């Protein structure tokens, strides 16, 4: 899993204990290109106080 436990440097330590987990895996970023939408996206604005009363399907877009 490429995960190891090491002593934490005082310069970067944010927790009370003196250990940190270090992962040596790499991350690869890939640019995704797509064609523009043929239609204008629809936005449904609601007041935050209304969210608990809305049906779930009305919040999730199609």
N, CA, C and O atoms as a CHARMM CRD file, in Angstrom:
* protein
*
  248
    1    1 UNK  N      0.82500  -1.19800   0.00000 PROA 1      0.00000
    2    1 UNK  CA     0.00000   0.00000   0.00000 PROA 1      0.00000
    3    1 UNK  C      0.86700   1.25900   0.00000 PROA 1      0.00000
    4    1 UNK  O      0.33000   2.36300  -0.08700 PROA 1      0.00000
    5    2 UNK  N      2.16100   1.12700   0.09300 PROA 2      0.00000
    6    2 UNK  CA     3.08500   2.26800   0.09100 PROA 2      0.00000
    7    2 UNK  C      2.77800   3.27500   1.19000 PROA 2      0.00000
    8    2 UNK  O      2.98300   4.47500   1.00600 PROA 2      0.00000
    9    3 UNK  N      2.29100   2.79900   2.32300 PROA 3      0.00000
   10    3 UNK  CA     1.96800   3.66000   3.45300 PROA 3      0.00000
   11    3 UNK  C      2.93200   3.35400   4.58100 PROA 3      0.00000
   12    3 UNK  O      3.15000   2.19000   4.91600 PROA 3      0.00000
   13    4 UNK  N      3.50900   4.39000   5.17100 PROA 4      0.00000
   14    4 UNK  CA     4.44800   4.17600   6.26400 PROA 4      0.00000
   15    4 UNK  C      4.17700   5.16600   7.38700 PROA 4      0.00000
   16    4 UNK  O      3.54400   6.20200   7.18300 PROA 4      0.00000
   17    5 UNK  N      4.66900   4.83000   8.58100 PROA 5      0.00000
   18    5 UNK  CA     4.53200   5.68700   9.75500 PROA 5      0.00000
   19    5 UNK  C      5.89700   6.28100  10.05400 PROA 5      0.00000
   20    5 UNK  O      6.88400   5.55400  10.15900 PROA 5      0.00000
   21    6 UNK  N      5.95700   7.59100  10.19000 PROA 6      0.00000
   22    6 UNK  CA     7.21700   8.27600  10.46700 PROA 6      0.00000
   23    6 UNK  C      7.00200   9.29900  11.57100 PROA 6      0.00000
   24    6 UNK  O      5.87300   9.68100  11.87700 PROA 6      0.00000
   25    7 UNK  N      8.11300   9.73600  12.16300 PROA 7      0.00000
   26    7 UNK  CA     8.03300  10.82800  13.12800 PROA 7      0.00000
   27    7 UNK  C      7.64900  12.10700  12.39400 PROA 7      0.00000
   28    7 UNK  O      8.17200  12.39000  11.31600 PROA 7      0.00000
   29    8 UNK  N      6.74900  12.86600  12.96700 PROA 8      0.00000
   30    8 UNK  CA     6.29600  14.10900  12.34700 PROA 8      0.00000
   31    8 UNK  C      7.28500  15.23100  12.62300 PROA 8      0.00000
   32    8 UNK  O      7.80200  15.35800  13.73300 PROA 8      0.00000
   33    9 UNK  N      7.53900  16.03000  11.62000 PROA 9      0.00000
   34    9 UNK  CA     8.39100  17.20600  11.78300 PROA 9      0.00000
   35    9 UNK  C      7.63300  18.25600  12.58600 PROA 9      0.00000
   36    9 UNK  O      6.45200  18.49400  12.33400 PROA 9      0.00000
   37   10 UNK  N      8.29500  18.87800  13.54000 PROA 10     0.00000
   38   10 UNK  CA     7.65300  19.92400  14.34100 PROA 10     0.00000
   39   10 UNK  C      7.18800  21.10000  13.48000 PROA 10     0.00000
   40   10 UNK  O      6.26300  21.81600  13.86100 PROA 10     0.00000
   41   11 UNK  N      7.81500  21.29900  12.34100 PROA 11     0.00000
   42   11 UNK  CA     7.44100  22.41100  11.46200 PROA 11     0.00000
   43   11 UNK  C      6.06800  22.22500  10.83500 PROA 11     0.00000
   44   11 UNK  O      5.36200  23.19900  10.57600 PROA 11     0.00000
   45   12 UNK  N      5.68200  20.95600  10.58800 PROA 12     0.00000
   46   12 UNK  CA     4.44000  20.68300   9.87800 PROA 12     0.00000
   47   12 UNK  C      3.41600  19.95600  10.73300 PROA 12     0.00000
   48   12 UNK  O      2.32000  19.66300  10.25600 PROA 12     0.00000
   49   13 UNK  N      3.74200  19.65900  11.97300 PROA 13     0.00000
   50   13 UNK  CA     2.87100  18.86600  12.83500 PROA 13     0.00000
   51   13 UNK  C      1.62200  19.65500  13.19700 PROA 13     0.00000
   52   13 UNK  O      1.70900  20.80500  13.62700 PROA 13     0.00000
   53   14 UNK  N      0.44700  19.02700  13.01900 PROA 14     0.00000
   54   14 UNK  CA    -0.81700  19.68400  13.35400 PROA 14     0.00000
   55   14 UNK  C     -1.59600  18.91600  14.41100 PROA 14     0.00000
   56   14 UNK  O     -2.59800  19.41900  14.91900 PROA 14     0.00000
   57   15 UNK  N     -1.16100  17.71600  14.75000 PROA 15     0.00000
   58   15 UNK  CA    -1.84800  16.89900  15.74400 PROA 15     0.00000
   59   15 UNK  C     -0.99300  16.77400  16.99700 PROA 15     0.00000
   60   15 UNK  O      0.19900  17.07900  16.98100 PROA 15     0.00000
   61   16 UNK  N     -1.61200  16.32400  18.07700 PROA 16     0.00000
   62   16 UNK  CA    -0.90300  16.24600  19.36000 PROA 16     0.00000
   63   16 UNK  C      0.15600  15.14900  19.39000 PROA 16     0.00000
   64   16 UNK  O      1.16400  15.29000  20.08300 PROA 16     0.00000
   65   17 UNK  N     -0.05300  14.05900  18.64900 PROA 17     0.00000
   66   17 UNK  CA     0.92500  12.96500  18.67700 PROA 17     0.00000
   67   17 UNK  C      2.10700  13.28500  17.76400 PROA 17     0.00000
   68   17 UNK  O      2.04500  14.21000  16.95400 PROA 17     0.00000
   69   18 UNK  N      3.17800  12.51200  17.90400 PROA 18     0.00000
   70   18 UNK  CA     4.40800  12.84700  17.17300 PROA 18     0.00000
   71   18 UNK  C      4.62200  11.98100  15.93000 PROA 18     0.00000
   72   18 UNK  O      5.73900  11.91400  15.41800 PROA 18     0.00000
   73   19 UNK  N      3.58300  11.32400  15.44100 PROA 19     0.00000
   74   19 UNK  CA     3.71500  10.45700  14.27100 PROA 19     0.00000
   75   19 UNK  C      2.85000  10.96700  13.12700 PROA 19     0.00000
   76   19 UNK  O      1.86200  11.67100  13.33800 PROA 19     0.00000
   77   20 UNK  N      3.24000  10.59900  11.91500 PROA 20     0.00000
   78   20 UNK  CA     2.44900  10.94100  10.74000 PROA 20     0.00000
   79   20 UNK  C      2.41800   9.74100   9.80100 PROA 20     0.00000
   80   20 UNK  O      3.34500   8.93100   9.79000 PROA 20     0.00000
   81   21 UNK  N      1.35800   9.62900   9.01900 PROA 21     0.00000
   82   21 UNK  CA     1.27500   8.61500   7.97400 PROA 21     0.00000
   83   21 UNK  C      1.77300   9.24100   6.68400 PROA 21     0.00000
   84   21 UNK  O      1.39300  10.36100   6.34100 PROA 21     0.00000
   85   22 UNK  N      2.62200   8.51800   5.97200 PROA 22     0.00000
   86   22 UNK  CA     3.18100   9.02400   4.72400 PROA 22     0.00000
   87   22 UNK  C      2.85600   8.03300   3.62300 PROA 22     0.00000
   88   22 UNK  O      3.15000   6.84300   3.74300 PROA 22     0.00000
   89   23 UNK  N      2.25000   8.52100   2.55200 PROA 23     0.00000
   90   23 UNK  CA     1.92000   7.67900   1.40600 PROA 23     0.00000
   91   23 UNK  C      2.84600   8.06600   0.26000 PROA 23     0.00000
   92   23 UNK  O      2.98700   9.24600  -0.06200 PROA 23     0.00000
   93   24 UNK  N      3.47300   7.06900  -0.35100 PROA 24     0.00000
   94   24 UNK  CA     4.42200   7.35500  -1.42500 PROA 24     0.00000
   95   24 UNK  C      3.84000   7.05400  -2.80100 PROA 24     0.00000
   96   24 UNK  O      4.57300   7.03600  -3.79000 PROA 24     0.00000
   97   25 UNK  N      2.53000   6.81800  -2.87600 PROA 25     0.00000
   98   25 UNK  CA     1.90800   6.62400  -4.19100 PROA 25     0.00000
   99   25 UNK  C      1.88300   7.95500  -4.93500 PROA 25     0.00000
  100   25 UNK  O      1.91600   9.02000  -4.31900 PROA 25     0.00000
  101   26 UNK  N      1.82400   7.88700  -6.23500 PROA 26     0.00000
  102   26 UNK  CA     1.76200   9.10000  -7.03300 PROA 26     0.00000
  103   26 UNK  C      0.34400   9.32100  -7.54500 PROA 26     0.00000
  104   26 UNK  O     -0.45900   8.39100  -7.62100 PROA 26     0.00000
  105   27 UNK  N      0.05800  10.55100  -7.88800 PROA 27     0.00000
  106   27 UNK  CA    -1.23100  10.90900  -8.46000 PROA 27     0.00000
  107   27 UNK  C     -0.99700  11.43400  -9.86200 PROA 27     0.00000
  108   27 UNK  O     -0.09300  12.23800 -10.08800 PROA 27     0.00000
  109   28 UNK  N     -1.80800  10.98400 -10.80000 PROA 28     0.00000
  110   28 UNK  CA    -1.68300  11.41300 -12.18000 PROA 28     0.00000
  111   28 UNK  C     -2.90900  12.24700 -12.53900 PROA 28     0.00000
  112   28 UNK  O     -4.04200  11.81200 -12.33300 PROA 28     0.00000
  113   29 UNK  N     -2.68400  13.42700 -13.06800 PROA 29     0.00000
  114   29 UNK  CA    -3.78900  14.28400 -13.50600 PROA 29     0.00000
  115   29 UNK  C     -3.96400  14.13800 -15.00500 PROA 29     0.00000
  116   29 UNK  O     -2.99500  14.18000 -15.76300 PROA 29     0.00000
  117   30 UNK  N     -5.20100  13.96800 -15.42200 PROA 30     0.00000
  118   30 UNK  CA    -5.50700  13.82700 -16.83700 PROA 30     0.00000
  119   30 UNK  C     -6.48600  14.91600 -17.24000 PROA 30     0.00000
  120   30 UNK  O     -7.50500  15.11600 -16.57900 PROA 30     0.00000
  121   31 UNK  N     -6.18400  15.61100 -18.31100 PROA 31     0.00000
  122   31 UNK  CA    -7.09300  16.64800 -18.78900 PROA 31     0.00000
  123   31 UNK  C     -8.21900  15.99100 -19.55900 PROA 31     0.00000
  124   31 UNK  O     -7.98800  15.15200 -20.43000 PROA 31     0.00000
  125   32 UNK  N     -9.44200  16.38200 -19.22800 PROA 32     0.00000
  126   32 UNK  CA   -10.61200  15.83300 -19.91000 PROA 32     0.00000
  127   32 UNK  C    -11.17600  16.92700 -20.80400 PROA 32     0.00000
  128   32 UNK  O    -11.49600  18.02500 -20.34700 PROA 32     0.00000
  129   33 UNK  N    -11.29100  16.60900 -22.07000 PROA 33     0.00000
  130   33 UNK  CA   -11.88700  17.56800 -22.99800 PROA 33     0.00000
  131   33 UNK  C    -13.20600  17.00000 -23.47900 PROA 33     0.00000
  132   33 UNK  O    -13.33200  15.79400 -23.69200 PROA 33     0.00000
  133   34 UNK  N    -14.17400  17.85900 -23.64700 PROA 34     0.00000
  134   34 UNK  CA   -15.47700  17.41200 -24.12200 PROA 34     0.00000
  135   34 UNK  C    -16.05400  18.46700 -25.04600 PROA 34     0.00000
  136   34 UNK  O    -15.58400  19.60400 -25.09900 PROA 34     0.00000
  137   35 UNK  N    -17.07200  18.06500 -25.76300 PROA 35     0.00000
  138   35 UNK  CA   -17.73300  19.00300 -26.65700 PROA 35     0.00000
  139   35 UNK  C    -18.68300  19.87400 -25.85000 PROA 35     0.00000
  140   35 UNK  O    -19.19800  19.43700 -24.82100 PROA 35     0.00000
  141   36 UNK  N    -18.92200  21.09300 -26.29900 PROA 36     0.00000
  142   36 UNK  CA   -19.84000  21.96900 -25.56600 PROA 36     0.00000
  143   36 UNK  C    -21.26400  21.41500 -25.59100 PROA 36     0.00000
  144   36 UNK  O    -21.63900  20.64500 -26.47600 PROA 36     0.00000
  145   37 UNK  N    -22.03400  21.82500 -24.60400 PROA 37     0.00000
  146   37 UNK  CA   -23.43200  21.40500 -24.54900 PROA 37     0.00000
  147   37 UNK  C    -24.19800  21.98200 -25.72800 PROA 37     0.00000
  148   37 UNK  O    -23.94600  23.10600 -26.16200 PROA 37     0.00000
  149   38 UNK  N    -25.14000  21.19200 -26.24000 PROA 38     0.00000
  150   38 UNK  CA   -26.01200  21.67600 -27.30300 PROA 38     0.00000
  151   38 UNK  C    -27.16100  22.49800 -26.73600 PROA 38     0.00000
  152   38 UNK  O    -27.81400  23.24900 -27.46100 PROA 38     0.00000
  153   39 UNK  N    -27.40400  22.35500 -25.44800 PROA 39     0.00000
  154   39 UNK  CA   -28.50300  23.08400 -24.82900 PROA 39     0.00000
  155   39 UNK  C    -27.98700  23.85600 -23.61600 PROA 39     0.00000
  156   39 UNK  O    -26.93700  23.53400 -23.06000 PROA 39     0.00000
  157   40 UNK  N    -28.71600  24.84500 -23.23000 PROA 40     0.00000
  158   40 UNK  CA   -28.34600  25.64700 -22.07400 PROA 40     0.00000
  159   40 UNK  C    -28.69400  24.88500 -20.80500 PROA 40     0.00000
  160   40 UNK  O    -29.81700  24.39500 -20.68200 PROA 40     0.00000
  161   41 UNK  N    -27.76900  24.76800 -19.85600 PROA 41     0.00000
  162   41 UNK  CA   -28.09000  24.05500 -18.61800 PROA 41     0.00000
  163   41 UNK  C    -29.20500  24.76400 -17.84800 PROA 41     0.00000
  164   41 UNK  O    -29.33500  25.98700 -17.89500 PROA 41     0.00000
  165   42 UNK  N    -29.99900  23.96800 -17.14300 PROA 42     0.00000
  166   42 UNK  CA   -31.09700  24.50300 -16.35300 PROA 42     0.00000
  167   42 UNK  C    -30.66400  24.61100 -14.90400 PROA 42     0.00000
  168   42 UNK  O    -30.06800  23.67900 -14.36300 PROA 42     0.00000
  169   43 UNK  N    -30.95000  25.71600 -14.28000 PROA 43     0.00000
  170   43 UNK  CA   -30.62000  25.92100 -12.87600 PROA 43     0.00000
  171   43 UNK  C    -31.90700  26.11800 -12.09700 PROA 43     0.00000
  172   43 UNK  O    -32.76000  26.91700 -12.48300 PROA 43     0.00000
  173   44 UNK  N    -32.04200  25.39400 -11.01000 PROA 44     0.00000
  174   44 UNK  CA   -33.19300  25.54500 -10.12800 PROA 44     0.00000
  175   44 UNK  C    -32.69700  26.09100  -8.80200 PROA 44     0.00000
  176   44 UNK  O    -32.01000  25.39400  -8.05600 PROA 44     0.00000
  177   45 UNK  N    -33.04200  27.32800  -8.50900 PROA 45     0.00000
  178   45 UNK  CA   -32.61100  27.95300  -7.26700 PROA 45     0.00000
  179   45 UNK  C    -33.72500  27.85400  -6.23400 PROA 45     0.00000
  180   45 UNK  O    -34.88300  28.15200  -6.52500 PROA 45     0.00000
  181   46 UNK  N    -33.36700  27.43400  -5.02900 PROA 46     0.00000
  182   46 UNK  CA   -34.33100  27.35700  -3.93200 PROA 46     0.00000
  183   46 UNK  C    -33.68400  27.96300  -2.69000 PROA 46     0.00000
  184   46 UNK  O    -32.46000  28.04300  -2.58700 PROA 46     0.00000
  185   47 UNK  N    -34.51300  28.38100  -1.76700 PROA 47     0.00000
  186   47 UNK  CA   -34.00300  28.87300  -0.49400 PROA 47     0.00000
  187   47 UNK  C    -33.50500  27.68700   0.32600 PROA 47     0.00000
  188   47 UNK  O    -34.09200  26.60700   0.27000 PROA 47     0.00000
  189   48 UNK  N    -32.43400  27.87700   1.08200 PROA 48     0.00000
  190   48 UNK  CA   -31.87600  26.78900   1.89200 PROA 48     0.00000
  191   48 UNK  C    -32.89400  26.22300   2.86500 PROA 48     0.00000
  192   48 UNK  O    -32.85600  25.03200   3.17600 PROA 48     0.00000
  193   49 UNK  N    -33.78800  27.04300   3.34000 PROA 49     0.00000
  194   49 UNK  CA   -34.77500  26.56800   4.30700 PROA 49     0.00000
  195   49 UNK  C    -35.76500  25.58500   3.66800 PROA 49     0.00000
  196   49 UNK  O    -36.42200  24.82500   4.38000 PROA 49     0.00000
  197   50 UNK  N    -35.87900  25.59200   2.33800 PROA 50     0.00000
  198   50 UNK  CA   -36.80400  24.70200   1.63400 PROA 50     0.00000
  199   50 UNK  C    -36.21400  23.32100   1.37300 PROA 50     0.00000
  200   50 UNK  O    -36.96400  22.39300   1.07100 PROA 50     0.00000
  201   51 UNK  N    -34.91700  23.15500   1.47600 PROA 51     0.00000
  202   51 UNK  CA   -34.26400  21.90100   1.08600 PROA 51     0.00000
  203   51 UNK  C    -34.80400  20.68400   1.83400 PROA 51     0.00000
  204   51 UNK  O    -35.01500  19.65500   1.19200 PROA 51     0.00000
  205   52 UNK  N    -35.04400  20.73100   3.15600 PROA 52     0.00000
  206   52 UNK  CA   -35.55300  19.53100   3.83100 PROA 52     0.00000
  207   52 UNK  C    -36.91700  19.07300   3.32000 PROA 52     0.00000
  208   52 UNK  O    -37.26300  17.90000   3.46600 PROA 52     0.00000
  209   53 UNK  N    -37.69300  19.96900   2.72600 PROA 53     0.00000
  210   53 UNK  CA   -39.03600  19.61900   2.25900 PROA 53     0.00000
  211   53 UNK  C    -39.08500  19.22400   0.79200 PROA 53     0.00000
  212   53 UNK  O    -40.13900  18.80700   0.31100 PROA 53     0.00000
  213   54 UNK  N    -37.98500  19.34200   0.07100 PROA 54     0.00000
  214   54 UNK  CA   -37.98500  19.01600  -1.35300 PROA 54     0.00000
  215   54 UNK  C    -37.83800  17.51600  -1.57200 PROA 54     0.00000
  216   54 UNK  O    -37.09400  16.86100  -0.84200 PROA 54     0.00000
  217   55 UNK  N    -38.54000  16.95400  -2.57300 PROA 55     0.00000
  218   55 UNK  CA   -38.32400  15.55000  -2.92600 PROA 55     0.00000
  219   55 UNK  C    -36.89800  15.36800  -3.45800 PROA 55     0.00000
  220   55 UNK  O    -36.36400  16.25600  -4.12300 PROA 55     0.00000
  221   56 UNK  N    -36.29000  14.23300  -3.16700 PROA 56     0.00000
  222   56 UNK  CA   -34.90200  13.98800  -3.56100 PROA 56     0.00000
  223   56 UNK  C    -34.70800  14.13200  -5.06500 PROA 56     0.00000
  224   56 UNK  O    -33.70000  14.68900  -5.50000 PROA 56     0.00000
  225   57 UNK  N    -35.64700  13.64400  -5.86800 PROA 57     0.00000
  226   57 UNK  CA   -35.49400  13.70200  -7.32400 PROA 57     0.00000
  227   57 UNK  C    -35.52100  15.12100  -7.86400 PROA 57     0.00000
  228   57 UNK  O    -35.05300  15.35600  -8.97800 PROA 57     0.00000
  229   58 UNK  N    -36.05000  16.06400  -7.11700 PROA 58     0.00000
  230   58 UNK  CA   -36.05900  17.43800  -7.60200 PROA 58     0.00000
  231   58 UNK  C    -34.71900  18.12200  -7.35600 PROA 58     0.00000
  232   58 UNK  O    -34.44300  19.16500  -7.94900 PROA 58     0.00000
  233   59 UNK  N    -33.88300  17.55100  -6.48700 PROA 59     0.00000
  234   59 UNK  CA   -32.57200  18.12800  -6.20000 PROA 59     0.00000
  235   59 UNK  C    -31.52300  17.59900  -7.17000 PROA 59     0.00000
  236   59 UNK  O    -30.64000  18.34000  -7.60000 PROA 59     0.00000
  237   60 UNK  N    -31.62100  16.31600  -7.51400 PROA 60     0.00000
  238   60 UNK  CA   -30.63800  15.67000  -8.38500 PROA 60     0.00000
  239   60 UNK  C    -30.96600  15.98900  -9.83200 PROA 60     0.00000
  240   60 UNK  O    -32.10500  15.81200 -10.26600 PROA 60     0.00000
  241   61 UNK  N    -29.98000  16.45600 -10.58000 PROA 61     0.00000
  242   61 UNK  CA   -30.19200  16.80700 -11.98000 PROA 61     0.00000
  243   61 UNK  C    -30.33300  15.58100 -12.85700 PROA 61     0.00000
  244   61 UNK  O    -29.99600  14.46800 -12.45500 PROA 61     0.00000
  245   62 UNK  N    -30.83000  15.79800 -14.04800 PROA 62     0.00000
  246   62 UNK  CA   -31.01700  14.69500 -15.00300 PROA 62     0.00000
  247   62 UNK  C    -29.81900  14.59100 -15.90400 PROA 62     0.00000
  248   62 UNK  O    -29.77800  13.72500 -16.77900 PROA 62     0.00000
